[in-house]
């Protein structure tokens, strides 16, 4: 099954890199993820460091991994998703 991830709007390079490798992506802005039912349709959520806690998405609320892209290359994020 193809992975589906949500990628924060300002991470276009990550979105493009993942799509080139067959991962389905959807962009979002922080305010879009206040509803837990929306979160559950993704295999992971990729955020810039500034919004990680603002979104209120911690593993205690959801089992979906939240990946903080701060300091990571698109390849490192991809490797994290596929391990």
DAQUIVEN-V938240 format. One record per pair of residues at least 24 apart in sequence whose ideal C-beta (glycine too) atoms are under 6 Angstrom apart, sorted by sequence separation. I is the first residue (numbers start at 0). J is the second residue. D is the distance in Angstrom with one decimal. If there is no record, write none. Layout:
# DAQUIVEN-V938240
i:I j:J d:D
i:I j:J d:D
This chain:
# DAQUIVEN-V938240
i:29 j:53 d:5.7
i:29 j:54 d:5.5
i:38 j:63 d:5.5
i:5 j:41 d:4.8
i:4 j:41 d:5.7
i:43 j:80 d:5.8
i:3 j:41 d:5.5
i:4 j:42 d:5.9
i:9 j:47 d:5.8
i:3 j:42 d:5.6
i:4 j:43 d:4.7
i:5 j:44 d:4.7
i:6 j:45 d:4.8
i:7 j:46 d:4.9
i:2 j:42 d:4.6
i:7 j:47 d:5.5
i:16 j:73 d:3.5
i:20 j:77 d:5.9
i:10 j:68 d:5.8
i:13 j:73 d:4.8
i:12 j:73 d:5.8
i:13 j:76 d:5.7
